[in-house]
């Protein structure tokens, strides 16, 4: 009896195919988020990674989410178990590896894709393309087949290139809708607000800097003249802010490299 109770409680962590087939026929109106309101069914592809894990936590906290599917090629069961313990309304299910991709995607309203390798020391975003392009293509083929009407948010770098890849996959499948395919570049806006606030001596929450263009180097274009509150910058400040916003990702990688090379026993690196 005890083993049966344990199996029943943990079934949602790695549901068998029969359970997934049953869950796939759920109507959106049948899914209830915390508070009884209709909820969204969300899948995170790459849920065990450095972005995927905190993203999964935020989605579990969101009262608008009723079903949360966490997919990855490694460590998905552990992340699923951890996130499922949160006391919010969303039902969490985990999916591990390519054979379970379709089950993870079927019936989803929103698919968020942070999957792929992170940028490592010495790598440019172009280097990432060689690896992440194939990953994004495979995942988007699954989206086109299992949830063609879902909104897709692409985080996998280089976003400038992975979004066009996804678009071509959806066009080939006949499911492309430009209003439902989004490259996530909000990080550039967050960095712009933070760096401008530092220069102006303001609270970053009070600053709003529009950023247009792409999500790599010089394609990132902060519109400092349109910043709120209205502010004026010296040529030196403009050059400094523009370059730092454009190179924000590189700055993070360089800090990681520095600390990874330190020998804390000798103080040398």
VOBA-1610 file (N, C-alpha, C; in pm, whole numbers, padded with zeros to 5 digits, always signed):
BEGIN
Unk+00082-00120+00000Unk+00000+00000+00000Unk+00086+00126+00000Unk+00193+00122+00080Unk+00281+00239+00087Unk+00343+00267-00049Unk+00386+00160-00117Unk+00449+00179-00248Unk+00350+00235-00349Unk+00223+00196-00336Unk+00121+00248-00427Unk+00099+00397-00404Unk+00099+00438-00277Unk+00081+00581-00248Unk+00197+00662-00302Unk+00319+00609-00283Unk+00438+00680-00333Unk+00432+00692-00485Unk+00394+00583-00551Unk+00386+00585-00697Unk+00283+00687-00745Unk+00170+00695-00673Unk+00065+00788-00712Unk+00109+00933-00694Unk+00179+00960-00584Unk+00223+01097-00555Unk+00329+01142-00654Unk+00420+01050-00692Unk+00533+01089-00777Unk+00505+01072-00925Unk+00386+01027-00962Unk+00357+00998-01102Unk+00375+01119-01192Unk+00347+01238-01139Unk+00355+01357-01222Unk+00498+01396-01255Unk+00596+01340-01183Unk+00734+01377-01208Unk+00784+01321-01340Unk+00750+01197-01370Unk+00783+01136-01498Unk+00664+01052-01543Unk+00561+01117-01596Unk+00439+01046-01630Unk+00461+00945-01741Unk+00400+00827-01730Unk+00408+00729-01839Unk+00331+00779-01959Unk+00352+00714-02073Unk+00289+00758-02196Unk+00137+00762-02185Unk+00079+00663-02117Unk-00066+00659-02107Unk-00120+00780-02033Unk-00047+00821-01927Unk-00091+00939-01853Unk-00079+01063-01938Unk+00032+01071-02016Unk+00052+01188-02100Unk-00055+01195-02207Unk-00091+01079-02264Unk-00194+01079-02368Unk-00326+01129-02312Unk-00353+01093-02187Unk-00476+01139-02124Unk-00471+01289-02099Unk-00352+01339-02053Unk-00341+01481-02021Unk-00345+01566-02146Unk-00307+01508-02261Unk-00301+01585-02383Unk-00439+01628-02432Unk-00545+01557-02389Unk-00678+01591-02436Unk-00745+01692-02344Unk-00673+01738-02242Unk-00729+01840-02154Unk-00757+01967-02232Unk-00872+02025-02211Unk-00901+02153-02272Unk-00845+02263-02184Unk-00810+02374-02248Unk-00750+02483-02172Unk-00843+02530-02061Unk-00973+02530-02085Unk-01067+02576-01984Unk-01078+02479-01868Unk-01030+02355-01888Unk-01035+02257-01780Unk-00920+02275-01682Unk-00816+02349-01724Unk-00699+02369-01640Unk-00721+02491-01553Unk-00710+02473-01424Unk-00735+02582-01332Unk-00609+02618-01257Unk-00574+02745-01260Unk-00460+02792-01183Unk-00507+02828-01043Unk-00414+02869-00959Unk-00447+02906-00822Unk-00551+03017-00823Unk-00654+03001-00744Unk-00759+03101-00739Unk-00876+03066-00828Unk-00865+02957-00906Unk-00977+02911-00985Unk-00986+02971-01124Unk-00893+03058-01163Unk-00898+03119-01295Unk-00840+03023-01399Unk-00889+03031-01524Unk-00831+02947-01629Unk-00682+02975-01641Unk-00605+02871-01664Unk-00460+02888-01669Unk-00401+02849-01802Unk-00274+02884-01819Unk-00200+02853-01939Unk-00115+02729-01918Unk-00099+02652-02025Unk-00011+02536-02023Unk+00121+02576-02085Unk+00228+02564-02007Unk+00359+02616-02046Unk+00462+02503-02047Unk+00544+02500-02150Unk+00657+02406-02156Unk+00787+02483-02160Unk+00883+02440-02080Unk+01018+02496-02083Unk+01111+02389-02138Unk+01175+02418-02250Unk+01266+02323-02313Unk+01409+02365-02281Unk+01475+02285-02198Unk+01604+02323-02144Unk+01589+02365-01999Unk+01497+02298-01929Unk+01458+02340-01794Unk+01563+02313-01688Unk+01663+02229-01719Unk+01763+02196-01618Unk+01887+02285-01625Unk+01888+02379-01717Unk+02005+02464-01735Unk+02006+02584-01642Unk+02108+02668-01659Unk+02125+02785-01574Unk+02014+02887-01588Unk+01953+02895-01704Unk+01837+02983-01724Unk+01709+02906-01697Unk+01705+02782-01740Unk+01583+02703-01728Unk+01534+02683-01586Unk+01626+02661-01492Unk+01583+02635-01354Unk+01516+02755-01288Unk+01578+02874-01288Unk+01507+02988-01229Unk+01382+03025-01307Unk+01384+03002-01439Unk+01266+03029-01519Unk+01151+02936-01478Unk+01184+02809-01452Unk+01083+02714-01407Unk+01024+02758-01273Unk+01108+02809-01185Unk+01059+02856-01055Unk+00964+02974-01073Unk+01001+03068-01160Unk+00915+03185-01183Unk+00782+03144-01245Unk+00785+03048-01336Unk+00661+03001-01397Unk+00573+02931-01295Unk+00634+02855-01206Unk+00557+02787-01101Unk+00492+02888-01006Unk+00556+03002-00989Unk+00503+03107-00902Unk+00392+03187-00968Unk+00383+03180-01100Unk+00287+03263-01174Unk+00146+03205-01162Unk+00052+03281-01108Unk-00084+03229-01089Unk-00158+03206-01220Unk-00107+03256-01332Unk-00172+03235-01461Unk-00135+03101-01524Unk-00037+03033-01467Unk+00009+02904-01522Unk-00057+02790-01446Unk-00122+02702-01520Unk-00191+02589-01456Unk-00117+02458-01476Unk-00048+02443-01589Unk+00028+02322-01618Unk+00167+02363-01663Unk+00270+02303-01604Unk+00408+02338-01636Unk+00485+02212-01670Unk+00530+02202-01794Unk+00609+02088-01840Unk+00756+02128-01848Unk+00841+02049-01784Unk+00984+02077-01778Unk+01059+01968-01855Unk+01124+02009-01965Unk+01192+01914-02052Unk+01341+01946-02059Unk+01422+01841-02057Unk+01565+01857-02085Unk+01622+01720-02118Unk+01744+01720-02169Unk+01808+01593-02204Unk+01883+01535-02084Unk+01902+01615-01979Unk+01965+01568-01855Unk+01897+01635-01736Unk+01894+01565-01624Unk+01856+01623-01494Unk+01713+01676-01484Unk+01630+01649-01582Unk+01493+01699-01574Unk+01415+01644-01455Unk+01429+01515-01421Unk+01352+01464-01306Unk+01383+01534-01175Unk+01511+01564-01151Unk+01548+01631-01027Unk+01493+01772-01019Unk+01504+01846-01130Unk+01450+01982-01132Unk+01299+01978-01114Unk+01234+01882-01178Unk+01089+01870-01166Unk+01047+01843-01023Unk+01118+01751-00957Unk+01086+01721-00818Unk+01099+01844-00731Unk+01207+01919-00751Unk+01232+02039-00672Unk+01123+02143-00693Unk+01094+02175-00819Unk+00996+02279-00850Unk+00856+02237-00807Unk+00826+02108-00816Unk+00691+02061-00783Unk+00658+02078-00635Unk+00758+02097-00551Unk+00734+02113-00407Unk+00684+02252-00371Unk+00690+02346-00465Unk+00643+02481-00436Unk+00491+02482-00417Unk+00446+02560-00321Unk+00304+02558-00284Unk+00222+02655-00368Unk+00222+02632-00499Unk+00140+02711-00591Unk+00057+02615-00675Unk-00036+02669-00753Unk-00137+02586-00816Unk-00094+02507-00937Unk+00012+02547-01006Unk+00049+02481-01131Unk+00092+02336-01108Unk+00043+02247-01193Unk+00083+02107-01190Unk+00210+02093-01273Unk+00314+02032-01214Unk+00444+02022-01279Unk+00469+01878-01323Unk+00515+01863-01448Unk+00551+01731-01499Unk+00687+01740-01567Unk+00767+01636-01551Unk+00901+01635-01609Unk+00912+01539-01726Unk+01000+01573-01819Unk+01020+01493-01940Unk+01170+01489-01971Unk+01221+01369-01995Unk+01365+01350-02010Unk+01398+01292-02146Unk+01474+01367-02225Unk+01529+01314-02349Unk+01436+01320-02468Unk+01496+01301-02585Unk+01425+01313-02712Unk+01298+01229-02721Unk+01296+01105-02671Unk+01173+01025-02683Unk+01052+01087-02614Unk+01072+01175-02518Unk+00961+01235-02445Unk+00931+01378-02489Unk+00998+01425-02593Unk+00979+01564-02637Unk+00835+01590-02681Unk+00780+01501-02761Unk+00645+01523-02811Unk+00543+01524-02697Unk+00561+01438-02600Unk+00470+01438-02485Unk+00480+01568-02407Unk+00601+01623-02399Unk+00621+01748-02327Unk+00552+01865-02397Unk+00539+01856-02529Unk+00489+01970-02607Unk+00341+01965-02639Unk+00283+01848-02641Unk+00145+01834-02687Unk+00048+01918-02604Unk-00025+02004-02673Unk-00129+02083-02608Unk-00083+02209-02537Unk+00043+02249-02553Unk+00094+02364-02481Unk+00048+02496-02544Unk+00027+02596-02458Unk-00008+02731-02504Unk+00115+02818-02526Unk+00218+02794-02445Unk+00341+02873-02451Unk+00460+02780-02438Unk+00558+02797-02527Unk+00681+02719-02522Unk+00798+02816-02510Unk+00875+02802-02403Unk+00992+02886-02381Unk+01117+02800-02399Unk+01210+02847-02482Unk+01326+02764-02518Unk+01457+02831-02476Unk+01510+02796-02358Unk+01645+02838-02320Unk+01748+02729-02347Unk+01709+02623-02418Unk+01797+02508-02439Unk+01920+02545-02521Unk+02024+02464-02505Unk+02148+02486-02579Unk+02264+02505-02485Unk+02383+02513-02542Unk+02501+02533-02460Unk+02516+02681-02428Unk+02565+02714-02309Unk+02587+02855-02276Unk+02714+02905-02342Unk+02727+03034-02345Unk+02848+03095-02401Unk+02964+03072-02306Unk+03072+03014-02358Unk+03188+02980-02275Unk+03304+03073-02307Unk+03405+03073-02219Unk+03521+03160-02242Unk+03580+03143-02381Unk+03602+03254-02449Unk+03661+03251-02581Unk+03562+03232-02694Unk+03436+03206-02659Unk+03334+03183-02761Unk+03264+03313-02798Unk+03238+03330-02925Unk+03152+03438-02971Unk+03012+03382-02989Unk+02917+03469-03014Unk+02782+03421-03040Unk+02777+03341-03171Unk+02868+03373-03262Unk+02875+03295-03386Unk+02918+03151-03359Unk+03010+03135-03262Unk+03052+03000-03224Unk+02935+02920-03169Unk+02849+02988-03093Unk+02733+02920-03037Unk+02640+02869-03146Unk+02635+02942-03255Unk+02543+02908-03363Unk+02566+02765-03413Unk+02692+02726-03423Unk+02725+02595-03479Unk+02665+02482-03395Unk+02651+02506-03265Unk+02597+02403-03176Unk+02447+02419-03156Unk+02405+02541-03124Unk+02267+02562-03084Unk+02168+02562-03199Unk+02217+02585-03321Unk+02126+02588-03436Unk+02054+02455-03452Unk+02128+02346-03442Unk+02067+02214-03456Unk+01971+02182-03344Unk+02005+02225-03223Unk+01918+02202-03108Unk+01785+02274-03126Unk+01792+02400-03165Unk+01670+02480-03184Unk+01585+02422-03297Unk+01650+02380-03403Unk+01575+02323-03516Unk+01495+02201-03472Unk+01559+02111-03398Unk+01491+01989-03353Unk+01374+02021-03261Unk+01395+02113-03168Unk+01288+02148-03075Unk+01171+02215-03146Unk+01202+02301-03242Unk+01095+02371-03314Unk+01018+02276-03407Unk+01084+02174-03456Unk+01013+02072-03533Unk+00909+02003-03444Unk+00946+01981-03318Unk+00851+01923-03224Unk+00735+02017-03196Unk+00764+02146-03183Unk+00659+02245-03160Unk+00562+02247-03277Unk+00616+02249-03399Unk+00531+02254-03519Unk+00438+02134-03526Unk+00484+02021-03478Unk+00405+01898-03485Unk+00303+01888-03373Unk+00342+01926-03251Unk+00261+01895-03133Unk+00180+02012-03079Unk+00225+02134-03101Unk+00149+02251-03053Unk+00170+02367-03150Unk+00122+02352-03273Unk+00149+02451-03378Unk+00094+02590-03349Unk-00002+02601-03259Unk-00061+02732-03229Unk+00000+02798-03105Unk+00101+02734-03047Unk+00162+02789-02926Unk+00245+02913-02958Unk+00256+03001-02860Unk+00351+03112-02868Unk+00488+03057-02830Unk+00590+03091-02907Unk+00725+03040-02884Unk+00818+03155-02848Unk+00879+03146-02732Unk+00978+03244-02687Unk+01116+03180-02694Unk+01203+03235-02777Unk+01338+03179-02795Unk+01440+03259-02716Unk+01509+03190-02626Unk+01615+03251-02547Unk+01752+03202-02594Unk+01756+03085-02657Unk+01882+03022-02698Unk+01963+03115-02787Unk+02088+03135-02751Unk+02176+03221-02830Unk+02242+03145-02944Unk+02280+03215-03052Unk+02259+03358-03075Unk+02117+03385-03124Unk+02042+03464-03048Unk+01901+03489-03080Unk+01886+03546-03220Unk+01982+03629-03262Unk+01975+03686-03397Unk+01964+03578-03504Unk+02018+03461-03476Unk+02020+03353-03574Unk+01921+03241-03543Unk+01895+03216-03415Unk+01804+03106-03381Unk+01659+03139-03415Unk+01622+03267-03406Unk+01485+03304-03442Unk+01459+03280-03591Unk+01548+03322-03682Unk+01526+03289-03824Unk+01522+03139-03851Unk+01604+03062-03777Unk+01599+02916-03795Unk+01462+02864-03757Unk+01411+02908-03643Unk+01278+02865-03600Unk+01172+02905-03703Unk+01185+03026-03756Unk+01088+03074-03855Unk+01086+02983-03978Unk+01204+02943-04023Unk+01211+02857-04141Unk+01152+02719-04113Unk+01174+02668-03992Unk+01116+02539-03955Unk+00963+02548-03960Unk+00909+02655-03904Unk+00764+02671-03900Unk+00706+02696-04040Unk+00780+02770-04123Unk+00734+02792-04260Unk+00727+02660-04337Unk+00829+02578-04319Unk+00831+02449-04387Unk+00715+02361-04343Unk+00677+02374-04214Unk+00568+02293-04161Unk+00431+02356-04187Unk+00431+02480-04239Unk+00305+02548-04265Unk+00239+02604-04141Unk+00317+02628-04036Unk+00260+02676-03909Unk+00314+02813-03869Unk+00388+02879-03956Unk+00455+03004-03918Unk+00355+03117-03896Unk+00368+03183-03782Unk+00291+03303-03749Unk+00387+03400-03682Unk+00424+03508-03750Unk+00525+03600-03694Unk+00484+03661-03561Unk+00354+03661-03531Unk+00308+03717-03405Unk+00325+03618-03290Unk+00360+03494-03322Unk+00373+03391-03219Unk+00516+03342-03201Unk+00609+03404-03270Unk+00750+03368-03256Unk+00828+03490-03209Unk+00887+03480-03090Unk+00951+03596-03028Unk+01092+03560-02981Unk+01187+03645-03013Unk+01321+03633-02957Unk+01328+03715-02829Unk+01375+03654-02722Unk+01377+03721-02592Unk+01507+03800-02577Unk+01496+03932-02577Unk+01613+04020-02564Unk+01594+04121-02451Unk+01503+04092-02361Unk+01475+04184-02251Unk+01600+04207-02165Unk+01692+04113-02168Unk+01815+04128-02090Unk+01889+04256-02128Unk+01886+04292-02256Unk+01954+04415-02299Unk+01888+04539-02239Unk+01757+04536-02227Unk+01685+04649-02166Unk+01718+04658-02018Unk+01721+04543-01951Unk+01754+04541-01809Unk+01894+04597-01785Unk+01988+04554-01868Unk+02125+04605-01854Unk+02131+04755-01882Unk+02060+04799-01985Unk+02060+04942-02018Unk+02005+05024-01902Unk+01895+04979-01845Unk+01837+05052-01731Unk+01933+05059-01614Unk+02001+04947-01587Unk+02093+04941-01474Unk+02214+05032-01495Unk+02275+05023-01613Unk+02397+05100-01638Unk+02368+05250-01647Unk+02256+05287-01708Unk+02220+05429-01715Unk+02189+05482-01576Unk+02122+05402-01495Unk+02091+05445-01358Unk+02219+05468-01278Unk+02320+05384-01300Unk+02448+05403-01231Unk+02510+05537-01268Unk+02507+05572-01396Unk+02567+05697-01442Unk+02490+05818-01388Unk+02357+05806-01384Unk+02273+05918-01342Unk+02253+05923-01191Unk+02292+05817-01121Unk+02271+05813-00977Unk+02125+05794-00939Unk+02053+05713-01018Unk+01911+05691-00995Unk+01884+05545-00959Unk+01764+05521-00910Unk+01718+05385-00887Unk+01686+05322-01023Unk+01743+05206-01057Unk+01716+05144-01188Unk+01568+05122-01215Unk+01489+05108-01110Unk+01345+05087-01129Unk+01276+05212-01181Unk+01345+05325-01173Unk+01288+05451-01221Unk+01334+05485-01362Unk+01416+05398-01422Unk+01476+05427-01552Unk+01419+05332-01657Unk+01394+05385-01776Unk+01346+05303-01887Unk+01419+05346-02014Unk+01505+05257-02063Unk+01584+05286-02183Unk+01539+05192-02295Unk+01480+05243-02402Unk+01444+05156-02514Unk+01570+05100-02581Unk+01565+04972-02617Unk+01675+04909-02689Unk+01616+04840-02811Unk+01672+04869-02928Unk+01623+04809-03052Unk+01736+04731-03118Unk+01704+04667-03230Unk+01806+04592-03303Unk+01806+04447-03264Unk+01925+04388-03258Unk+01939+04246-03230Unk+01985+04220-03088Unk+02054+04106-03072Unk+02098+04066-02938Unk+02242+04016-02945Unk+02326+04093-03014Unk+02467+04055-03024Unk+02549+04178-03062Unk+02639+04217-02972Unk+02736+04321-03002Unk+02675+04448-03060Unk+02728+04489-03175Unk+02688+04618-03233Unk+02545+04618-03285Unk+02480+04503-03291Unk+02339+04502-03333Unk+02247+04548-03220Unk+02300+04557-03098Unk+02223+04607-02984Unk+02232+04759-02984Unk+02118+04826-02998Unk+02117+04971-03012Unk+02034+05036-02901Unk+02099+05081-02793Unk+02025+05153-02688Unk+01992+05294-02734Unk+01867+05333-02720Unk+01824+05467-02761Unk+01832+05560-02641Unk+01952+05604-02612Unk+01974+05685-02492Unk+01899+05818-02497Unk+01879+05870-02617Unk+01807+05998-02629Unk+01660+05984-02593Unk+01610+05860-02591Unk+01469+05835-02558Unk+01451+05783-02416Unk+01558+05787-02338Unk+01552+05733-02201Unk+01456+05814-02115Unk+01394+05744-02022Unk+01308+05809-01923Unk+01362+05778-01784Unk+01372+05883-01699Unk+01337+06022-01724Unk+01431+06085-01827Unk+01385+06188-01899Unk+01469+06252-02001Unk+01602+06296-01941Unk+01710+06260-02009Unk+01843+06289-01956Unk+01936+06325-02071Unk+02038+06400-02040Unk+02140+06432-02139Unk+02270+06366-02096Unk+02346+06320-02195Unk+02472+06251-02169Unk+02584+06318-02246Unk+02700+06321-02185Unk+02817+06372-02256Unk+02858+06270-02362Unk+02937+06313-02461Unk+02984+06215-02561Unk+03056+06097-02498Unk+03133+06125-02392Unk+03205+06017-02324Unk+03109+05920-02257Unk+03005+05973-02193Unk+02906+05887-02128Unk+02829+05805-02231Unk+02796+05868-02343Unk+02724+05797-02449Unk+02806+05681-02502Unk+02934+05706-02526Unk+03022+05600-02578Unk+03037+05489-02475Unk+03057+05527-02349Unk+03074+05427-02243Unk+02950+05341-02228Unk+02833+05405-02221Unk+02709+05331-02199Unk+02676+05240-02318Unk+02692+05293-02438Unk+02662+05213-02557Unk+02748+05087-02561Unk+02877+05105-02539Unk+02968+04990-02546Unk+02941+04891-02433Unk+02914+04941-02313Unk+02892+04849-02202Unk+02762+04771-02220Unk+02659+04837-02270Unk+02532+04767-02295Unk+02551+04661-02403Unk+02625+04697-02509Unk+02647+04602-02618Unk+02734+04484-02574Unk+02827+04508-02483Unk+02921+04404-02441Unk+02886+04345-02305Unk+02760+04362-02262Unk+02721+04313-02130Unk+02743+04164-02113Unk+02709+04086-02215Unk+02729+03941-02207Unk+02875+03904-02199Unk+02958+03973-02277Unk+03102+03948-02274Unk+03160+03981-02137Unk+03110+04087-02076Unk+03156+04126-01942Unk+03133+04013-01842Unk+03016+03952-01849Unk+02984+03843-01757Unk+03077+03724-01780Unk+03098+03689-01906Unk+03186+03575-01938Unk+03328+03602-01889Unk+03377+03724-01905Unk+03512+03757-01862Unk+03527+03746-01711Unk+03426+03787-01637Unk+03431+03774-01491Unk+03435+03627-01451Unk+03354+03546-01519Unk+03353+03402-01490Unk+03490+03342-01518Unk+03552+03382-01629Unk+03684+03331-01663Unk+03785+03368-01556Unk+03781+03493-01511Unk+03877+03541-01412Unk+03869+03459-01284Unk+03748+03443-01232Unk+03733+03372-01105Unk+03758+03223-01120Unk+03736+03169-01238Unk+03760+03026-01258Unk+03909+02994-01265Unk+03992+03095-01292Unk+04136+03072-01302Unk+04210+03102-01172Unk+04141+03154-01073Unk+04208+03187-00947Unk+04244+03060-00870Unk+04361+03061-00810Unk+04402+02955-00719Unk+04393+03011-00578Unk+04288+02974-00506Unk+04264+03035-00375Unk+04363+02984-00269Unk+04438+02880-00303Unk+04538+02832-00209Unk+04666+02915-00214Unk+04700+02962-00334Unk+04825+03037-00349Unk+04801+03185-00373Unk+04677+03220-00410Unk+04649+03359-00444Unk+04693+03394-00583Unk+04735+03295-00662Unk+04784+03320-00797Unk+04681+03271-00900Unk+04691+03326-01020Unk+04605+03281-01128Unk+04677+03292-01261
//
